[in-house]
Each structure stands twice: as C-alpha cells, then as structure tokens.
Amino acid sequence: MTFDDIYQRFSSASATVPGKKVKFDFGDAGKIFLDGAAGAVSQEDAAADTTISIKLEDFVAMAEGKLDPTAAFMQGKLKVLGDMGVAMQLQSVMAKLRQ
C-alpha cells in the first residue's frame, strides 16, 4: 500500500471524525488532512485538533492489522499531538481503510 493508495481510500470512504480536524503526518511521504467539519480529505498541511505522526510503513502495518495501534504508541512509532480523545475515535476511520 502506497501513500496514494491510503489517500485514495481515505477520500473514497469519506473517512473523517465528525466535527474534528485530524492530520496524519507521514514525514517525507506526505500528509493527509481529514476535515470532519467540512467532510473533506486533502493533502494540505493545515492546523488540526489532533496530529498523528507515524512512518508510512508503520501506518500500513497498522492498517493491515499487523501492528497494534497501542503497541505502536507505546513503542514510540506513533505519536499523538493534540486531543487524545480524537485520536481514540480513529478506530472507525482505520476500519474504513480495511474495506
């Protein structure tokens, strides 16, 4: 799964957290911005309620169910900046990626 694949899946599933803005920061691979207020998915680097920083390969492993999100967080592979409550709501977003 590539960055473009992930972006396409987020876009086609309208995978957002209602009323919240979430940014996935994959470093050099790019960023995906989920604007739950507007119901939009983009690649802009905008201010977010929660920013998830993770390497693309770790995100892919998580999306495929090979890496547990809690383990990734505890190992420092996944970093959360901002509202942790919003991050907890991302389980439904991740489920949409697996479809």
Gaussian input, Z-matrix of N, CA and C with variables (Angstrom, degrees):
# hf/3-21g

backbone

0 1
 N
 C     1     B1
 C     2     B2     1     A1
 N     3     B3     2     A2     1     D1
 C     4     B4     3     A3     2     D2
 C     5     B5     4     A4     3     D3
 N     6     B6     5     A5     4     D4
 C     7     B7     6     A6     5     D5
 C     8     B8     7     A7     6     D6
 N     9     B9     8     A8     7     D7
 C    10    B10     9     A9     8     D8
 C    11    B11    10    A10     9     D9
 N    12    B12    11    A11    10    D10
 C    13    B13    12    A12    11    D11
 C    14    B14    13    A13    12    D12
 N    15    B15    14    A14    13    D13
 C    16    B16    15    A15    14    D14
 C    17    B17    16    A16    15    D15
 N    18    B18    17    A17    16    D16
 C    19    B19    18    A18    17    D17
 C    20    B20    19    A19    18    D18
 N    21    B21    20    A20    19    D19
 C    22    B22    21    A21    20    D20
 C    23    B23    22    A22    21    D21
 N    24    B24    23    A23    22    D22
 C    25    B25    24    A24    23    D23
 C    26    B26    25    A25    24    D24
 N    27    B27    26    A26    25    D25
 C    28    B28    27    A27    26    D26
 C    29    B29    28    A28    27    D27
 N    30    B30    29    A29    28    D28
 C    31    B31    30    A30    29    D29
 C    32    B32    31    A31    30    D30
 N    33    B33    32    A32    31    D31
 C    34    B34    33    A33    32    D32
 C    35    B35    34    A34    33    D33
 N    36    B36    35    A35    34    D34
 C    37    B37    36    A36    35    D35
 C    38    B38    37    A37    36    D36
 N    39    B39    38    A38    37    D37
 C    40    B40    39    A39    38    D38
 C    41    B41    40    A40    39    D39
 N    42    B42    41    A41    40    D40
 C    43    B43    42    A42    41    D41
 C    44    B44    43    A43    42    D42
 N    45    B45    44    A44    43    D43
 C    46    B46    45    A45    44    D44
 C    47    B47    46    A46    45    D45
 N    48    B48    47    A47    46    D46
 C    49    B49    48    A48    47    D47
 C    50    B50    49    A49    48    D48
 N    51    B51    50    A50    49    D49
 C    52    B52    51    A51    50    D50
 C    53    B53    52    A52    51    D51
 N    54    B54    53    A53    52    D52
 C    55    B55    54    A54    53    D53
 C    56    B56    55    A55    54    D54
 N    57    B57    56    A56    55    D55
 C    58    B58    57    A57    56    D56
 C    59    B59    58    A58    57    D57
 N    60    B60    59    A59    58    D58
 C    61    B61    60    A60    59    D59
 C    62    B62    61    A61    60    D60
 N    63    B63    62    A62    61    D61
 C    64    B64    63    A63    62    D62
 C    65    B65    64    A64    63    D63
 N    66    B66    65    A65    64    D64
 C    67    B67    66    A66    65    D65
 C    68    B68    67    A67    66    D66
 N    69    B69    68    A68    67    D67
 C    70    B70    69    A69    68    D68
 C    71    B71    70    A70    69    D69
 N    72    B72    71    A71    70    D70
 C    73    B73    72    A72    71    D71
 C    74    B74    73    A73    72    D72
 N    75    B75    74    A74    73    D73
 C    76    B76    75    A75    74    D74
 C    77    B77    76    A76    75    D75
 N    78    B78    77    A77    76    D76
 C    79    B79    78    A78    77    D77
 C    80    B80    79    A79    78    D78
 N    81    B81    80    A80    79    D79
 C    82    B82    81    A81    80    D80
 C    83    B83    82    A82    81    D81
 N    84    B84    83    A83    82    D82
 C    85    B85    84    A84    83    D83
 C    86    B86    85    A85    84    D84
 N    87    B87    86    A86    85    D85
 C    88    B88    87    A87    86    D86
 C    89    B89    88    A88    87    D87
 N    90    B90    89    A89    88    D88
 C    91    B91    90    A90    89    D89
 C    92    B92    91    A91    90    D90
 N    93    B93    92    A92    91    D91
 C    94    B94    93    A93    92    D92
 C    95    B95    94    A94    93    D93
 N    96    B96    95    A95    94    D94
 C    97    B97    96    A96    95    D95
 C    98    B98    97    A97    96    D96
 N    99    B99    98    A98    97    D97
 C   100   B100    99    A99    98    D98
 C   101   B101   100   A100    99    D99
 N   102   B102   101   A101   100   D100
 C   103   B103   102   A102   101   D101
 C   104   B104   103   A103   102   D102
 N   105   B105   104   A104   103   D103
 C   106   B106   105   A105   104   D104
 C   107   B107   106   A106   105   D105
 N   108   B108   107   A107   106   D106
 C   109   B109   108   A108   107   D107
 C   110   B110   109   A109   108   D108
 N   111   B111   110   A110   109   D109
 C   112   B112   111   A111   110   D110
 C   113   B113   112   A112   111   D111
 N   114   B114   113   A113   112   D112
 C   115   B115   114   A114   113   D113
 C   116   B116   115   A115   114   D114
 N   117   B117   116   A116   115   D115
 C   118   B118   117   A117   116   D116
 C   119   B119   118   A118   117   D117
 N   120   B120   119   A119   118   D118
 C   121   B121   120   A120   119   D119
 C   122   B122   121   A121   120   D120
 N   123   B123   122   A122   121   D121
 C   124   B124   123   A123   122   D122
 C   125   B125   124   A124   123   D123
 N   126   B126   125   A125   124   D124
 C   127   B127   126   A126   125   D125
 C   128   B128   127   A127   126   D126
 N   129   B129   128   A128   127   D127
 C   130   B130   129   A129   128   D128
 C   131   B131   130   A130   129   D129
 N   132   B132   131   A131   130   D130
 C   133   B133   132   A132   131   D131
 C   134   B134   133   A133   132   D132
 N   135   B135   134   A134   133   D133
 C   136   B136   135   A135   134   D134
 C   137   B137   136   A136   135   D135
 N   138   B138   137   A137   136   D136
 C   139   B139   138   A138   137   D137
 C   140   B140   139   A139   138   D138
 N   141   B141   140   A140   139   D139
 C   142   B142   141   A141   140   D140
 C   143   B143   142   A142   141   D141
 N   144   B144   143   A143   142   D142
 C   145   B145   144   A144   143   D143
 C   146   B146   145   A145   144   D144
 N   147   B147   146   A146   145   D145
 C   148   B148   147   A147   146   D146
 C   149   B149   148   A148   147   D147
 N   150   B150   149   A149   148   D148
 C   151   B151   150   A150   149   D149
 C   152   B152   151   A151   150   D150
 N   153   B153   152   A152   151   D151
 C   154   B154   153   A153   152   D152
 C   155   B155   154   A154   153   D153
 N   156   B156   155   A155   154   D154
 C   157   B157   156   A156   155   D155
 C   158   B158   157   A157   156   D156
 N   159   B159   158   A158   157   D157
 C   160   B160   159   A159   158   D158
 C   161   B161   160   A160   159   D159
 N   162   B162   161   A161   160   D160
 C   163   B163   162   A162   161   D161
 C   164   B164   163   A163   162   D162
 N   165   B165   164   A164   163   D163
 C   166   B166   165   A165   164   D164
 C   167   B167   166   A166   165   D165
 N   168   B168   167   A167   166   D166
 C   169   B169   168   A168   167   D167
 C   170   B170   169   A169   168   D168
 N   171   B171   170   A170   169   D169
 C   172   B172   171   A171   170   D170
 C   173   B173   172   A172   171   D171
 N   174   B174   173   A173   172   D172
 C   175   B175   174   A174   173   D173
 C   176   B176   175   A175   174   D174
 N   177   B177   176   A176   175   D175
 C   178   B178   177   A177   176   D176
 C   179   B179   178   A178   177   D177
 N   180   B180   179   A179   178   D178
 C   181   B181   180   A180   179   D179
 C   182   B182   181   A181   180   D180
 N   183   B183   182   A182   181   D181
 C   184   B184   183   A183   182   D182
 C   185   B185   184   A184   183   D183
 N   186   B186   185   A185   184   D184
 C   187   B187   186   A186   185   D185
 C   188   B188   187   A187   186   D186
 N   189   B189   188   A188   187   D187
 C   190   B190   189   A189   188   D188
 C   191   B191   190   A190   189   D189
 N   192   B192   191   A191   190   D190
 C   193   B193   192   A192   191   D191
 C   194   B194   193   A193   192   D192
 N   195   B195   194   A194   193   D193
 C   196   B196   195   A195   194   D194
 C   197   B197   196   A196   195   D195
 N   198   B198   197   A197   196   D196
 C   199   B199   198   A198   197   D197
 C   200   B200   199   A199   198   D198
 N   201   B201   200   A200   199   D199
 C   202   B202   201   A201   200   D200
 C   203   B203   202   A202   201   D201
 N   204   B204   203   A203   202   D202
 C   205   B205   204   A204   203   D203
 C   206   B206   205   A205   204   D204
 N   207   B207   206   A206   205   D205
 C   208   B208   207   A207   206   D206
 C   209   B209   208   A208   207   D207
 N   210   B210   209   A209   208   D208
 C   211   B211   210   A210   209   D209
 C   212   B212   211   A211   210   D210
 N   213   B213   212   A212   211   D211
 C   214   B214   213   A213   212   D212
 C   215   B215   214   A214   213   D213
 N   216   B216   215   A215   214   D214
 C   217   B217   216   A216   215   D215
 C   218   B218   217   A217   216   D216
 N   219   B219   218   A218   217   D217
 C   220   B220   219   A219   218   D218
 C   221   B221   220   A220   219   D219
 N   222   B222   221   A221   220   D220
 C   223   B223   222   A222   221   D221
 C   224   B224   223   A223   222   D222
 N   225   B225   224   A224   223   D223
 C   226   B226   225   A225   224   D224
 C   227   B227   226   A226   225   D225
 N   228   B228   227   A227   226   D226
 C   229   B229   228   A228   227   D227
 C   230   B230   229   A229   228   D228
 N   231   B231   230   A230   229   D229
 C   232   B232   231   A231   230   D230
 C   233   B233   232   A232   231   D231
 N   234   B234   233   A233   232   D232
 C   235   B235   234   A234   233   D233
 C   236   B236   235   A235   234   D234
 N   237   B237   236   A236   235   D235
 C   238   B238   237   A237   236   D236
 C   239   B239   238   A238   237   D237
 N   240   B240   239   A239   238   D238
 C   241   B241   240   A240   239   D239
 C   242   B242   241   A241   240   D240
 N   243   B243   242   A242   241   D241
 C   244   B244   243   A243   242   D242
 C   245   B245   244   A244   243   D243
 N   246   B246   245   A245   244   D244
 C   247   B247   246   A246   245   D245
 C   248   B248   247   A247   246   D246
 N   249   B249   248   A248   247   D247
 C   250   B250   249   A249   248   D248
 C   251   B251   250   A250   249   D249
 N   252   B252   251   A251   250   D250
 C   253   B253   252   A252   251   D251
 C   254   B254   253   A253   252   D252
 N   255   B255   254   A254   253   D253
 C   256   B256   255   A255   254   D254
 C   257   B257   256   A256   255   D255
 N   258   B258   257   A257   256   D256
 C   259   B259   258   A258   257   D257
 C   260   B260   259   A259   258   D258
 N   261   B261   260   A260   259   D259
 C   262   B262   261   A261   260   D260
 C   263   B263   262   A262   261   D261
 N   264   B264   263   A263   262   D262
 C   265   B265   264   A264   263   D263
 C   266   B266   265   A265   264   D264
 N   267   B267   266   A266   265   D265
 C   268   B268   267   A267   266   D266
 C   269   B269   268   A268   267   D267
 N   270   B270   269   A269   268   D268
 C   271   B271   270   A270   269   D269
 C   272   B272   271   A271   270   D270
 N   273   B273   272   A272   271   D271
 C   274   B274   273   A273   272   D272
 C   275   B275   274   A274   273   D273
 N   276   B276   275   A275   274   D274
 C   277   B277   276   A276   275   D275
 C   278   B278   277   A277   276   D276
 N   279   B279   278   A278   277   D277
 C   280   B280   279   A279   278   D278
 C   281   B281   280   A280   279   D279
 N   282   B282   281   A281   280   D280
 C   283   B283   282   A282   281   D281
 C   284   B284   283   A283   282   D282
 N   285   B285   284   A284   283   D283
 C   286   B286   285   A285   284   D284
 C   287   B287   286   A286   285   D285
 N   288   B288   287   A287   286   D286
 C   289   B289   288   A288   287   D287
 C   290   B290   289   A289   288   D288
 N   291   B291   290   A290   289   D289
 C   292   B292   291   A291   290   D290
 C   293   B293   292   A292   291   D291
 N   294   B294   293   A293   292   D292
 C   295   B295   294   A294   293   D293
 C   296   B296   295   A295   294   D294

   B1=1.4470
   B2=1.5302
   B3=1.3144
   B4=1.4602
   B5=1.5311
   B6=1.3196
   B7=1.4623
   B8=1.5225
   B9=1.3346
   B10=1.4655
   B11=1.5274
   B12=1.3368
   B13=1.4698
   B14=1.5287
   B15=1.3132
   B16=1.4638
   B17=1.5227
   B18=1.3198
   B19=1.4625
   B20=1.5288
   B21=1.3241
   B22=1.4651
   B23=1.5314
   B24=1.3240
   B25=1.4704
   B26=1.5245
   B27=1.3285
   B28=1.4683
   B29=1.5309
   B30=1.3263
   B31=1.4642
   B32=1.5234
   B33=1.3177
   B34=1.4645
   B35=1.5216
   B36=1.3190
   B37=1.4674
   B38=1.5225
   B39=1.3515
   B40=1.4688
   B41=1.5266
   B42=1.3161
   B43=1.4676
   B44=1.5206
   B45=1.3291
   B46=1.4551
   B47=1.5244
   B48=1.3158
   B49=1.4617
   B50=1.5224
   B51=1.3391
   B52=1.4665
   B53=1.5396
   B54=1.3413
   B55=1.4606
   B56=1.5203
   B57=1.3132
   B58=1.4710
   B59=1.5241
   B60=1.3204
   B61=1.4628
   B62=1.5216
   B63=1.3362
   B64=1.4599
   B65=1.5242
   B66=1.3382
   B67=1.4657
   B68=1.5221
   B69=1.3146
   B70=1.4526
   B71=1.5166
   B72=1.3127
   B73=1.4623
   B74=1.5243
   B75=1.3342
   B76=1.4567
   B77=1.5274
   B78=1.3217
   B79=1.4660
   B80=1.5092
   B81=1.3196
   B82=1.4644
   B83=1.5282
   B84=1.3233
   B85=1.4695
   B86=1.5282
   B87=1.3347
   B88=1.4643
   B89=1.5131
   B90=1.3271
   B91=1.4609
   B92=1.5231
   B93=1.3184
   B94=1.4601
   B95=1.5204
   B96=1.3231
   B97=1.4547
   B98=1.5210
   B99=1.3253
   B100=1.4622
   B101=1.5230
   B102=1.3144
   B103=1.4616
   B104=1.5257
   B105=1.3307
   B106=1.4498
   B107=1.5137
   B108=1.3318
   B109=1.4624
   B110=1.5280
   B111=1.3255
   B112=1.4650
   B113=1.5327
   B114=1.3367
   B115=1.4614
   B116=1.5145
   B117=1.3387
   B118=1.4582
   B119=1.5269
   B120=1.3280
   B121=1.4616
   B122=1.5174
   B123=1.3476
   B124=1.4603
   B125=1.5273
   B126=1.3201
   B127=1.4635
   B128=1.5219
   B129=1.3326
   B130=1.4619
   B131=1.5286
   B132=1.3061
   B133=1.4657
   B134=1.5280
   B135=1.3398
   B136=1.4667
   B137=1.5201
   B138=1.3304
   B139=1.4622
   B140=1.5235
   B141=1.3348
   B142=1.4617
   B143=1.5230
   B144=1.3315
   B145=1.4566
   B146=1.5271
   B147=1.3378
   B148=1.4603
   B149=1.5198
   B150=1.3144
   B151=1.4635
   B152=1.5195
   B153=1.3287
   B154=1.4588
   B155=1.5255
   B156=1.3205
   B157=1.4662
   B158=1.5221
   B159=1.3371
   B160=1.4538
   B161=1.5267
   B162=1.3224
   B163=1.4622
   B164=1.5212
   B165=1.3135
   B166=1.4640
   B167=1.5297
   B168=1.3242
   B169=1.4676
   B170=1.5287
   B171=1.3381
   B172=1.4652
   B173=1.5230
   B174=1.3325
   B175=1.4599
   B176=1.5272
   B177=1.3319
   B178=1.4668
   B179=1.5264
   B180=1.3165
   B181=1.4681
   B182=1.5313
   B183=1.3177
   B184=1.4596
   B185=1.5300
   B186=1.3288
   B187=1.4622
   B188=1.5304
   B189=1.3244
   B190=1.4635
   B191=1.5266
   B192=1.3298
   B193=1.4558
   B194=1.5167
   B195=1.3409
   B196=1.4649
   B197=1.5286
   B198=1.3297
   B199=1.4608
   B200=1.5266
   B201=1.3096
   B202=1.4528
   B203=1.5323
   B204=1.3473
   B205=1.4633
   B206=1.5299
   B207=1.3252
   B208=1.4663
   B209=1.5268
   B210=1.3274
   B211=1.4647
   B212=1.5290
   B213=1.3284
   B214=1.4692
   B215=1.5224
   B216=1.3233
   B217=1.4622
   B218=1.5236
   B219=1.3308
   B220=1.4670
   B221=1.5388
   B222=1.3327
   B223=1.4636
   B224=1.5253
   B225=1.3307
   B226=1.4562
   B227=1.5212
   B228=1.3284
   B229=1.4632
   B230=1.5204
   B231=1.3295
   B232=1.4510
   B233=1.5309
   B234=1.3270
   B235=1.4628
   B236=1.5280
   B237=1.3220
   B238=1.4614
   B239=1.5177
   B240=1.3235
   B241=1.4647
   B242=1.5164
   B243=1.3234
   B244=1.4577
   B245=1.5178
   B246=1.3104
   B247=1.4556
   B248=1.5316
   B249=1.3245
   B250=1.4709
   B251=1.5271
   B252=1.3312
   B253=1.4633
   B254=1.5203
   B255=1.3238
   B256=1.4668
   B257=1.5247
   B258=1.3187
   B259=1.4678
   B260=1.5277
   B261=1.3273
   B262=1.4640
   B263=1.5318
   B264=1.3209
   B265=1.4581
   B266=1.5273
   B267=1.3258
   B268=1.4621
   B269=1.5314
   B270=1.3204
   B271=1.4624
   B272=1.5172
   B273=1.3214
   B274=1.4686
   B275=1.5171
   B276=1.3129
   B277=1.4671
   B278=1.5308
   B279=1.3227
   B280=1.4662
   B281=1.5286
   B282=1.3074
   B283=1.4695
   B284=1.5312
   B285=1.3217
   B286=1.4661
   B287=1.5244
   B288=1.3185
   B289=1.4667
   B290=1.5208
   B291=1.3137
   B292=1.4657
   B293=1.5218
   B294=1.3228
   B295=1.4646
   B296=1.5094
   A1=107.77
   A2=115.77
   A3=121.62
   A4=110.53
   A5=115.94
   A6=120.83
   A7=109.72
   A8=116.96
   A9=120.61
   A10=111.25
   A11=116.96
   A12=120.73
   A13=110.19
   A14=116.43
   A15=121.41
   A16=109.78
   A17=116.45
   A18=120.33
   A19=110.48
   A20=116.54
   A21=121.06
   A22=111.25
   A23=116.52
   A24=119.97
   A25=111.53
   A26=116.59
   A27=119.87
   A28=109.68
   A29=116.13
   A30=121.09
   A31=111.85
   A32=117.11
   A33=119.92
   A34=112.51
   A35=117.56
   A36=121.20
   A37=112.26
   A38=116.45
   A39=120.10
   A40=109.63
   A41=115.45
   A42=122.73
   A43=110.44
   A44=115.76
   A45=120.65
   A46=109.25
   A47=115.97
   A48=122.72
   A49=105.19
   A50=118.13
   A51=120.99
   A52=113.09
   A53=114.38
   A54=121.10
   A55=115.73
   A56=117.94
   A57=121.30
   A58=110.95
   A59=114.89
   A60=121.91
   A61=108.13
   A62=115.20
   A63=121.69
   A64=108.56
   A65=115.14
   A66=119.68
   A67=108.68
   A68=116.34
   A69=122.45
   A70=106.89
   A71=116.63
   A72=122.23
   A73=108.14
   A74=116.01
   A75=122.43
   A76=111.77
   A77=117.14
   A78=120.98
   A79=111.25
   A80=116.80
   A81=121.71
   A82=113.13
   A83=117.43
   A84=120.98
   A85=112.02
   A86=117.51
   A87=120.30
   A88=112.54
   A89=114.70
   A90=122.16
   A91=108.86
   A92=115.41
   A93=121.26
   A94=106.93
   A95=115.90
   A96=123.08
   A97=108.97
   A98=115.90
   A99=122.32
   A100=107.99
   A101=116.44
   A102=121.25
   A103=108.48
   A104=115.79
   A105=121.20
   A106=113.04
   A107=117.72
   A108=120.90
   A109=110.24
   A110=116.88
   A111=121.79
   A112=112.00
   A113=116.86
   A114=120.26
   A115=112.23
   A116=116.47
   A117=121.39
   A118=111.48
   A119=114.74
   A120=122.38
   A121=107.01
   A122=116.91
   A123=120.42
   A124=109.66
   A125=115.06
   A126=120.75
   A127=111.00
   A128=116.79
   A129=118.53
   A130=111.54
   A131=114.31
   A132=122.38
   A133=107.49
   A134=115.94
   A135=121.08
   A136=110.55
   A137=115.18
   A138=120.89
   A139=109.33
   A140=115.84
   A141=120.88
   A142=110.62
   A143=115.88
   A144=120.56
   A145=110.09
   A146=114.60
   A147=121.28
   A148=109.21
   A149=116.72
   A150=122.08
   A151=108.14
   A152=115.62
   A153=122.46
   A154=107.06
   A155=116.80
   A156=121.60
   A157=108.04
   A158=115.50
   A159=120.99
   A160=108.75
   A161=116.99
   A162=120.43
   A163=108.40
   A164=116.00
   A165=121.06
   A166=111.70
   A167=117.12
   A168=119.62
   A169=112.03
   A170=117.24
   A171=120.52
   A172=110.68
   A173=116.95
   A174=120.32
   A175=110.61
   A176=116.01
   A177=120.80
   A178=109.72
   A179=117.00
   A180=120.94
   A181=110.64
   A182=116.73
   A183=120.75
   A184=110.49
   A185=117.07
   A186=121.85
   A187=111.42
   A188=116.22
   A189=120.74
   A190=112.47
   A191=116.31
   A192=120.14
   A193=114.02
   A194=117.36
   A195=121.99
   A196=112.61
   A197=116.61
   A198=121.81
   A199=107.83
   A200=116.04
   A201=121.65
   A202=109.31
   A203=117.92
   A204=119.97
   A205=113.73
   A206=117.04
   A207=119.64
   A208=110.48
   A209=116.34
   A210=120.56
   A211=110.18
   A212=116.78
   A213=120.90
   A214=110.33
   A215=116.68
   A216=121.40
   A217=110.38
   A218=116.48
   A219=121.14
   A220=111.87
   A221=117.15
   A222=121.85
   A223=112.22
   A224=117.12
   A225=120.46
   A226=113.63
   A227=117.49
   A228=120.85
   A229=111.34
   A230=116.14
   A231=122.63
   A232=106.88
   A233=115.71
   A234=120.18
   A235=108.58
   A236=115.28
   A237=121.51
   A238=108.82
   A239=115.95
   A240=122.24
   A241=107.43
   A242=117.06
   A243=119.72
   A244=111.91
   A245=115.72
   A246=123.95
   A247=111.90
   A248=116.17
   A249=121.11
   A250=110.86
   A251=117.57
   A252=121.34
   A253=111.66
   A254=116.79
   A255=121.10
   A256=109.20
   A257=116.48
   A258=120.32
   A259=110.45
   A260=117.00
   A261=120.74
   A262=111.34
   A263=117.60
   A264=121.89
   A265=113.11
   A266=116.76
   A267=120.46
   A268=113.60
   A269=118.34
   A270=119.97
   A271=110.85
   A272=117.06
   A273=119.71
   A274=110.66
   A275=117.13
   A276=121.36
   A277=109.55
   A278=116.95
   A279=120.98
   A280=110.60
   A281=117.52
   A282=121.13
   A283=110.56
   A284=117.19
   A285=120.91
   A286=111.46
   A287=117.06
   A288=120.01
   A289=112.24
   A290=116.69
   A291=120.81
   A292=112.80
   A293=117.68
   A294=121.16
   A295=112.12
   D1=128.32
   D2=-179.62
   D3=-100.50
   D4=173.57
   D5=175.89
   D6=-57.42
   D7=-44.34
   D8=-179.21
   D9=-62.39
   D10=-38.68
   D11=177.14
   D12=-61.48
   D13=-45.53
   D14=-178.93
   D15=-63.75
   D16=-45.74
   D17=179.56
   D18=-60.21
   D19=-43.47
   D20=179.85
   D21=-62.49
   D22=-41.58
   D23=179.66
   D24=-66.43
   D25=-42.48
   D26=175.99
   D27=-59.47
   D28=-45.56
   D29=-176.71
   D30=-65.80
   D31=-48.42
   D32=-175.60
   D33=-69.77
   D34=-27.13
   D35=179.73
   D36=-91.63
   D37=-1.31
   D38=-173.91
   D39=46.45
   D40=49.64
   D41=-174.63
   D42=-79.60
   D43=89.91
   D44=178.04
   D45=-131.85
   D46=164.75
   D47=172.58
   D48=-99.79
   D49=115.97
   D50=-174.71
   D51=-51.06
   D52=126.13
   D53=176.38
   D54=77.44
   D55=-0.50
   D56=-176.99
   D57=-120.53
   D58=155.60
   D59=177.44
   D60=-113.64
   D61=124.18
   D62=-177.18
   D63=-127.32
   D64=134.39
   D65=177.42
   D66=-118.14
   D67=129.09
   D68=170.78
   D69=-97.94
   D70=118.57
   D71=-179.39
   D72=-106.38
   D73=108.20
   D74=-179.80
   D75=-97.50
   D76=21.23
   D77=-179.73
   D78=68.00
   D79=-131.78
   D80=-177.74
   D81=-65.00
   D82=-21.06
   D83=-178.79
   D84=-71.47
   D85=-25.23
   D86=177.90
   D87=131.79
   D88=-175.59
   D89=-178.89
   D90=-132.29
   D91=148.01
   D92=173.22
   D93=-125.39
   D94=125.84
   D95=-176.89
   D96=-110.49
   D97=119.90
   D98=178.47
   D99=-103.63
   D100=109.88
   D101=-178.93
   D102=-100.41
   D103=94.15
   D104=-178.90
   D105=-68.14
   D106=-24.14
   D107=178.57
   D108=-70.64
   D109=-38.83
   D110=-179.18
   D111=-97.50
   D112=-9.30
   D113=-177.13
   D114=66.48
   D115=36.35
   D116=-174.62
   D117=-125.39
   D118=153.26
   D119=175.99
   D120=-124.29
   D121=130.27
   D122=-179.39
   D123=-144.19
   D124=-178.92
   D125=176.98
   D126=-109.63
   D127=18.70
   D128=-178.46
   D129=-76.91
   D130=156.99
   D131=-179.66
   D132=-103.03
   D133=70.14
   D134=-175.53
   D135=-101.73
   D136=167.30
   D137=176.90
   D138=-65.61
   D139=139.54
   D140=-176.59
   D141=-132.89
   D142=156.95
   D143=173.58
   D144=-67.19
   D145=-35.57
   D146=-179.39
   D147=-140.36
   D148=134.20
   D149=174.83
   D150=-116.95
   D151=127.21
   D152=177.15
   D153=-105.91
   D154=117.88
   D155=177.96
   D156=-105.39
   D157=124.46
   D158=-177.36
   D159=-159.47
   D160=146.67
   D161=174.69
   D162=-68.88
   D163=146.46
   D164=-177.87
   D165=-56.57
   D166=-43.32
   D167=-177.95
   D168=-65.50
   D169=-33.89
   D170=176.67
   D171=-70.43
   D172=-37.89
   D173=177.57
   D174=-63.86
   D175=-42.20
   D176=178.68
   D177=-60.72
   D178=-45.11
   D179=178.36
   D180=-60.80
   D181=-38.82
   D182=178.05
   D183=-67.16
   D184=-44.63
   D185=-179.22
   D186=-63.59
   D187=-31.05
   D188=179.63
   D189=-86.65
   D190=-0.96
   D191=178.86
   D192=81.18
   D193=11.83
   D194=-178.94
   D195=-90.42
   D196=-16.51
   D197=179.71
   D198=-129.50
   D199=121.95
   D200=178.98
   D201=-72.59
   D202=130.02
   D203=-179.18
   D204=-58.05
   D205=-38.18
   D206=179.42
   D207=-66.00
   D208=-42.59
   D209=177.81
   D210=-63.13
   D211=-41.75
   D212=179.04
   D213=-60.78
   D214=-41.53
   D215=179.03
   D216=-64.93
   D217=-47.82
   D218=-177.88
   D219=-64.60
   D220=-31.08
   D221=179.98
   D222=-84.82
   D223=-3.75
   D224=179.86
   D225=81.45
   D226=9.67
   D227=178.37
   D228=-78.77
   D229=-23.50
   D230=-179.77
   D231=-125.01
   D232=125.37
   D233=-179.96
   D234=-119.20
   D235=139.19
   D236=-179.15
   D237=-117.74
   D238=123.88
   D239=174.97
   D240=-114.49
   D241=128.72
   D242=178.47
   D243=105.81
   D244=-145.25
   D245=-173.13
   D246=-73.73
   D247=106.50
   D248=-179.33
   D249=-65.32
   D250=-29.66
   D251=178.19
   D252=-60.89
   D253=-38.22
   D254=177.63
   D255=-67.01
   D256=-40.63
   D257=178.92
   D258=-59.52
   D259=-37.19
   D260=-179.85
   D261=-66.86
   D262=-25.96
   D263=179.14
   D264=-78.34
   D265=-6.14
   D266=-176.05
   D267=-74.71
   D268=-7.58
   D269=178.14
   D270=-58.31
   D271=-39.65
   D272=179.20
   D273=-68.43
   D274=-34.38
   D275=177.42
   D276=-65.75
   D277=-44.29
   D278=179.52
   D279=-63.86
   D280=-36.16
   D281=178.68
   D282=-62.00
   D283=-35.79
   D284=178.75
   D285=-66.51
   D286=-29.26
   D287=179.24
   D288=-70.69
   D289=-27.04
   D290=-177.39
   D291=-79.33
   D292=-13.56
   D293=-175.99
   D294=-73.70

